[in-house]
Amino acid sequence: MHMRDQRHERGFTLTELAVVFAIVSLLLAAGLYTLSAQTDQRNFEETRQRIEAARSLLLAFAVANGRLPCPATSTSAGDEAPAGGGTCTGAYPSGTGGFLPARAIGFQITDAGGYAVDAWGNRIRYAVSAGALTGCAGTSSLPHFTSATNLRLNGLTCQPNDLVVCRTATGITSTTCGASPPQPPLTNQTTVVAVIFATGKTGNQGTGGADEAANLNGDGVFVWHTPNPAGPTNGEFDHQMTWITAGELYGRLVAAGLLP
């Protein structure tokens, strides 16, 4: 009468516990992966909004000052170098490149050093045309786009000739997208006066490929396309980029009464 049914006192076996732990681990991993993907997507969208805001602020600066600002350098505390524009310290393609001049244009999302950053905390990059011009009606003085005086004197016919955006790093040179690139360039050689770009998640990880490296080598040839994982020939790519054309800049300055 005092015998108990042993079946009701049996605990979990090691096999059963292992199965439970495996299921829990899979659920946790799936949840973490989903959370990470959602975070990356939010950061991507936030970065896109930041570089578009930067673009608008650069154009507003041009209307207020009659020129585009110079890039910030690693020692300029987020301000243009030199202050007041002119011959830029970190201009492409003769310099080592530069950062968005957050202080000059009033960009408010910055790191402790005063530099504009993307959603991953990487400093936003900025290049402005400072080299040779083409199409000028007469003699021209450089720099053109970062000097209000030169921009007025040189006139509206002057076009940039040192910045270009390609679809791939394959076949590019230090000055062009190459004689026979696999795909046509996104812009021609006489269109772009400024490029703004963010290095995204791979800016912290250092896992980007050849297309990303082309944006960080200090020349005036840039690459942009939709994001790629690590598999394609030119490696992982998650840079985000926008640019300002000469026509748009001149149009804003004409509308503001600063040109011709």
C-alpha positions in Angstrom: 0.0 0.0 0.0 2.9 2.3 0.5 4.5 1.6 -2.9 4.6 4.7 -5.2 4.5 4.7 -8.9 8.1 5.3 -9.8 7.1 6.8 -13.2 5.9 10.0 -11.5 9.2 10.7 -9.8 11.4 10.2 -12.8 13.4 13.5 -13.7 14.7 14.7 -17.1 17.4 12.5 -18.6 20.6 14.1 -19.9 19.4 13.5 -23.4 16.2 15.4 -22.8 18.1 18.3 -21.1 20.5 18.5 -24.1 17.6 18.7 -26.5 16.0 21.5 -24.4 19.3 23.4 -24.2 19.8 23.0 -28.0 16.3 24.4 -28.7 16.8 27.3 -26.4 20.2 28.1 -27.9 18.7 28.1 -31.4 15.9 30.4 -30.3 18.3 32.8 -28.7 20.6 32.7 -31.7 17.7 33.5 -34.1 16.6 36.3 -31.8 20.0 37.8 -31.6 20.5 37.6 -35.4 17.2 39.3 -36.0 18.0 42.0 -33.5 21.4 42.5 -35.1 19.9 42.7 -38.6 17.3 45.2 -37.4 20.0 47.3 -35.7 22.1 47.3 -38.9 19.1 48.4 -41.0 18.3 51.2 -38.6 21.9 52.4 -38.6 21.9 52.2 -42.4 18.8 54.4 -42.8 20.0 56.8 -40.1 23.3 57.2 -41.9 21.5 57.8 -45.2 19.6 60.6 -43.6 22.7 62.1 -42.1 24.6 62.3 -45.4 21.5 63.8 -47.1 21.3 66.4 -44.3 25.0 67.1 -44.8 24.4 67.6 -48.5 21.7 70.2 -47.8 23.9 72.0 -45.2 26.7 72.2 -47.7 24.4 73.8 -50.3 23.1 76.2 -47.6 26.7 77.1 -46.7 27.4 77.8 -50.4 24.4 80.2 -50.7 25.4 82.0 -47.5 29.1 82.3 -48.4 29.3 82.2 -52.2 31.5 79.0 -52.2 31.7 75.5 -50.9 33.7 74.9 -47.6 37.0 73.1 -47.5 37.2 69.7 -45.9 38.1 69.3 -42.3 41.4 67.5 -41.6 42.4 65.2 -38.8 43.8 68.3 -36.9 41.1 70.9 -37.6 38.7 69.9 -34.8 35.9 69.4 -37.3 36.2 72.8 -38.9 37.2 73.5 -42.5 40.9 73.9 -43.1 41.8 76.6 -43.6 39.1 78.6 -42.0 37.7 80.9 -44.6 38.2 78.6 -47.5 40.5 79.1 -50.4 43.3 76.6 -51.0 42.2 73.6 -49.0 44.6 71.8 -46.8 43.0 68.4 -47.3 41.6 68.8 -50.8 41.3 65.9 -53.3 43.2 64.9 -55.3 46.4 66.7 -54.2 45.9 66.1 -50.4 45.0 63.1 -48.4 41.3 63.7 -48.5 39.2 65.1 -45.7 36.2 65.0 -43.4 32.9 66.8 -43.5 33.4 70.2 -41.9 30.7 69.9 -39.3 31.5 73.1 -37.5 31.5 75.2 -40.6 28.2 74.0 -41.9 26.4 73.5 -38.6 26.2 69.7 -38.6 25.2 68.8 -35.1 25.8 65.0 -34.7 29.5 64.8 -33.9 32.0 62.8 -31.9 34.1 64.1 -29.0 36.5 65.7 -31.5 33.8 67.8 -33.2 33.7 65.6 -36.4 30.5 64.6 -38.1 29.8 60.8 -37.7 27.6 58.2 -39.2 25.3 55.9 -37.1 28.3 53.6 -36.4 30.4 56.4 -35.1 32.7 56.7 -38.1 33.6 60.1 -39.3 31.8 61.2 -42.5 34.1 62.0 -45.4 33.9 64.9 -47.8 35.8 65.8 -51.0 35.5 69.0 -53.0 36.8 69.8 -56.4 40.0 71.9 -56.2 42.0 70.9 -59.2 42.0 71.8 -62.9 38.9 73.2 -64.5 37.5 72.7 -68.0 35.3 74.8 -70.2 36.2 78.2 -68.8 35.5 81.1 -71.1 38.8 82.8 -70.4 41.6 82.5 -67.9 40.8 81.0 -64.5 42.2 81.1 -61.0 42.3 78.1 -58.7 40.7 77.1 -56.4 37.4 77.7 -58.0 34.6 76.1 -55.9 36.1 77.0 -52.5 36.8 80.6 -53.2 33.9 83.1 -53.6 36.2 85.6 -55.4 37.5 83.1 -57.9 34.1 81.5 -58.5 32.6 84.9 -59.4 35.6 85.9 -61.6 36.0 82.6 -63.4 32.3 82.4 -64.3 29.6 79.8 -64.8 31.2 78.1 -67.8 33.9 76.6 -65.7 33.3 72.9 -64.9 35.1 70.6 -62.4 37.6 68.1 -63.8 39.0 66.1 -60.9 36.2 64.2 -59.2 34.3 61.2 -60.7 32.1 58.4 -59.3 32.5 54.9 -60.8 30.4 51.8 -60.4 33.4 49.5 -59.6 37.1 49.7 -58.7 37.9 47.3 -61.5 39.8 49.1 -64.2 40.0 52.5 -62.5 43.0 54.7 -62.5 43.9 57.5 -60.1 42.1 60.0 -62.3 39.4 58.2 -64.2 37.1 55.2 -64.2 39.4 53.6 -66.8 39.4 53.4 -70.6 37.2 50.3 -70.7 35.5 49.8 -67.3 33.1 46.8 -66.9 30.3 49.3 -66.5 29.9 53.0 -67.4 30.7 55.5 -64.7 27.9 56.9 -62.6 29.0 60.5 -63.4 31.2 62.0 -66.1 34.5 63.8 -65.4 32.9 67.3 -65.6 29.9 67.0 -63.3 30.8 66.5 -59.6 31.9 69.4 -57.4 31.6 67.6 -54.0 31.3 64.1 -52.7 30.0 63.1 -49.3 30.2 59.5 -48.0 30.0 57.4 -44.9 32.1 54.2 -44.4 29.3 52.4 -42.5 29.7 49.2 -40.5 32.8 48.0 -42.3 34.5 51.3 -41.3 34.9 49.9 -37.8 35.6 46.3 -38.9 38.1 46.8 -41.7 36.4 44.1 -43.7 35.7 46.1 -46.9 37.0 45.1 -50.3 38.6 46.9 -53.3 35.5 49.1 -54.0 35.7 50.5 -50.5 39.4 50.9 -50.6 39.0 53.1 -53.7 37.1 55.7 -51.6 39.9 55.9 -49.0 43.1 56.2 -51.1 43.2 60.0 -51.3 42.5 60.5 -55.0 39.5 61.9 -56.7 38.0 58.7 -58.1 35.2 57.2 -56.0 33.1 54.1 -56.2 29.5 53.7 -55.3 26.9 50.9 -55.8 24.3 49.0 -53.8 25.6 47.2 -50.7 27.4 43.8 -51.2 28.2 41.1 -48.8 31.8 39.7 -48.6 31.3 37.3 -51.5 31.6 39.3 -54.8 35.0 39.9 -56.6 35.6 43.3 -55.1 34.6 42.3 -51.6 32.2 43.6 -49.0 30.8 47.1 -49.7 28.4 49.2 -47.5 29.6 52.8 -48.1 26.8 55.3 -48.6 27.5 58.2 -50.9 25.9 61.3 -52.3 27.3 64.2 -54.4 26.7 67.7 -55.6 26.8 68.6 -59.3 28.2 71.8 -60.8 24.8 72.6 -62.3 23.0 72.3 -59.0 25.6 74.5 -57.2 25.5 77.2 -59.9 21.7 77.1 -59.9 21.5 77.7 -56.2 24.1 80.6 -56.4 22.3 82.2 -59.4 18.9 82.0 -57.6 20.5 83.6 -54.5 21.8 86.5 -56.7 25.4 85.6 -56.0 26.2 84.7 -59.7 26.8 85.6 -62.4 
